[in-house]
């Protein structure tokens, strides 16, 4: 167990950096460098510029963090709604 509890804060991704890192603008207008958590990598959850998410930060270094949850953006379709099933004749299935 950690000596200090992690800080959980929200922010949005401003820029994608090399090596799987992101520049994230927090709700309190601070800018930090964050990386994707292991569970998000395992389940291939993608993050793009403009996504909002929850970040965990240690109180020892407030310039780095870990993205642990990506919020769904309104109007974005999930994988099931994004693609239509096409039948053999090339028409959308009903």
Secondary structure per residue as TSV (DSSP state, phi and psi in degrees):
chain	resnum	aa	ss	phi	psi
A	1	X	-	360.0	143.3
A	2	X	-	-74.2	149.7
A	3	X	S	-68.9	-42.3
A	4	X	S	-113.0	142.0
A	5	X	-	-74.6	149.6
A	6	X	-	-77.7	146.3
A	7	X	E	-88.2	133.3
A	8	X	E	-110.2	125.9
A	9	X	E	-143.2	158.6
A	10	X	E	-106.5	154.5
A	11	X	E	-167.5	-177.3
A	12	X	E	-133.0	150.7
A	13	X	E	-78.6	125.3
A	14	X	E	-98.3	-34.5
A	15	X	E	-153.4	144.6
A	16	X	E	-97.0	126.0
A	17	X	E	-105.8	164.8
A	18	X	T	-64.1	161.2
A	19	X	T	66.1	34.0
A	20	X	T	71.2	25.4
A	21	X	E	-112.2	161.7
A	22	X	E	-135.3	146.2
A	23	X	E	-91.4	120.9
A	24	X	E	-120.1	132.5
A	25	X	E	-97.7	118.4
A	26	X	E	-77.6	165.9
A	27	X	T	-64.5	-22.7
A	28	X	T	-93.1	19.3
A	29	X	S	71.3	9.9
A	30	X	-	-84.5	152.2
A	31	X	E	-115.1	130.3
A	32	X	E	-131.7	169.4
A	33	X	E	-102.9	129.5
A	34	X	E	-132.9	156.0
A	35	X	E	-125.0	164.2
A	36	X	E	-80.1	136.9
A	37	X	-	-67.1	158.3
A	38	X	H	-60.8	-40.0
A	39	X	H	-65.0	-36.8
A	40	X	H	-67.8	-37.3
A	41	X	H	-67.8	-41.1
A	42	X	H	-60.6	-42.8
A	43	X	T	-95.1	12.5
A	44	X	T	54.0	47.8
A	45	X	-	-85.4	118.1
A	46	X	-	-89.2	145.0
A	47	X	-	-121.6	135.3
A	48	X	-	-126.9	168.3
A	49	X	T	-60.2	132.1
A	50	X	T	99.8	-12.9
A	51	X	-	-71.0	142.9
A	52	X	E	-95.8	151.7
A	53	X	E	-160.9	169.9
A	54	X	E	-99.8	136.3
A	55	X	E	-122.6	147.2
A	56	X	E	-109.7	136.3
A	57	X	E	-133.8	146.9
A	58	X	-	-87.6	145.9
A	59	X	T	-69.0	-11.8
A	60	X	T	-79.3	-32.3
A	61	X	-	-136.1	102.4
A	62	X	T	-89.1	14.1
A	63	X	T	-105.6	-5.8
A	64	X	E	-129.4	151.5
A	65	X	E	-156.4	178.9
A	66	X	E	-130.6	127.2
A	67	X	E	-79.9	117.2
A	68	X	E	-109.1	-14.4
A	69	X	E	-154.2	131.1
A	70	X	E	-107.7	124.1
A	71	X	-	-78.1	145.3
A	72	X	-	-72.8	138.4
A	73	X	-	-90.0	140.4
A	74	X	T	-62.9	139.3
A	75	X	T	88.4	-7.5
A	76	X	-	-88.2	126.0
A	77	X	-	-83.0	147.1
A	78	X	-	-76.8	176.7
A	79	X	H	-63.2	-29.7
A	80	X	H	-73.5	-34.3
A	81	X	H	-87.8	-19.0
A	82	X	H	-71.5	-36.9
A	83	X	S	-111.4	137.3
A	84	X	-	-95.1	148.6
A	85	X	-	-79.1	132.5
A	86	X	B	-109.3	129.1
A	87	X	-	-82.0	-176.3
A	88	X	T	-64.8	-25.1
A	89	X	T	-87.5	0.8
A	90	X	S	86.4	13.8
A	91	X	S	-107.8	154.2
A	92	X	B	-67.0	134.3
A	93	X	-	-75.5	149.8
A	94	X	-	-94.8	360.0
